[in-house]
């Protein structure tokens, strides 16, 4: 397997799934955490001198890539600590939380104690309103919508036994800064339980697509900077103020940091679609829309592209043509499209099973049981991700029950339109369906079905005319379709283009 970067190779303990898809996709990573991890790497320092913030790594590097993050535990405590439903925090964290509130209160002038408390409560509510990963996690493992670089937190898991022994008064009075920093550094920042490398593999996929594309690289970097630094400027300033107040209070000479290393992806597997992913991101991020809605669609779009990565890697590995996704836009319980789409979905699933089976034969395992355990784990970290995240997106229906098949919900359609058609531009419905087929293997209309079936006169193609009509009605209802005449309809991207950068 040729890896990207070239000199980063799978180790002797490489899992079955990582040898096909890269190291690694993981079933426990939530949909939004793919976006968070991707942006975390983009925002981080790329070398020992602190360079490379809000930029991509060198896409031509052959060596292992790394990045340095700032955990910002003071800010994280301010946002999540008091609202966490789990009551398992160490005493040192309770003291640290109260110390930060006191320090922030002292920064507020011309207000009495009650007004200061009310202001800080409102500030906490503001930040916590953007919380996206709460579940039953402890405060330090929760996450926010990445509205600005400061709130794109790395993973942090408490070293419980160590933290229970930390003495607040002793640490605060210790002249050694590194001893005081234990309040913020005695966490595991590199276990990858939640930021489990899925966003990292996606980042490498995009980096691969930027090879030989310097103008596109500059454009994409500018657009991501605009999203995080321009549209998120107010939140960024407040978040930085809170974290700096904490560091000043603790008399830190420098902000605690953690260096993390990137893994690898199979280069040739993703080469074919990497440029499509880059072009789609540039088109989507060029739309001048509300930043919160953009981030939500961005997370959905990344997951769609990850599903494409998984599907393409699978068929490439077993050496078969890329499987198409037959989309049921009608959702009828008694329809020929439903049956065709369900059969197609089973075929897609079977490619995963075949790929995992073939790879398991290549791996040296002493007995059948250990080999089967490997296959079950690999299935969980590939096919089950494809299925579960597809259902979360509502791109695979129904959530439970028979006749599982592909569909396209509103948010996925929104992303696809904005990713394929540049802001302010348009194309005919037939051109758009053809582009969906070329980029994703999505089959909606009769023309694409005939290409998929390789039968120009296939009688089943007539059923897809109604499927196409249902898709057009959906586009019209969401404001993306204009009917110029009875015979001509155009799909439009109604958004203006983000301004301020050099035009390509």
Secondary structure, DSSP 8 states (H G I E B T S, - for coil): --EESTT----TT--HHHHHH-S---TT--HHHHHHHHHHHHHSB-STTS--TTS---TT--S--EEEE---HHHHHHHHGGG-S-----HHHHHHHHHHHHHHHHT--S--HHHHHHHHHHHHHHHHTTEEE-TT--GGG-EE--SSGGG-----EE-HHHHHH--HHHHHT-S-HHHHTHHHHSEESS--SSS-SHHHHHHHHHHHHTTT-HHHHHHHHHHHHIIIIITTHHHHHHHHHHHHHHHHHTT-SS---EEEE---EEHHHHHHHHHHHHHHHHHHHTB---HHHHHHHHHHHHHHHHHHHHHHHHHHHHT-----EEB-SS--SS-HHHHHHHHHHHHHHHHHHHHHHHHHHHS--SSHHHHHHHHHHHHHTTHHHHHHHHHHHTSEE-SSSS--EE---HHHHHHHHHHHS-TT-EEEHHHHHHHHHHHH-EE-SHHHHHHHHT-TT-GGGGHHHHHHHHHHHHHHHTT-EEESSSS-EEEE--S-B--SS---
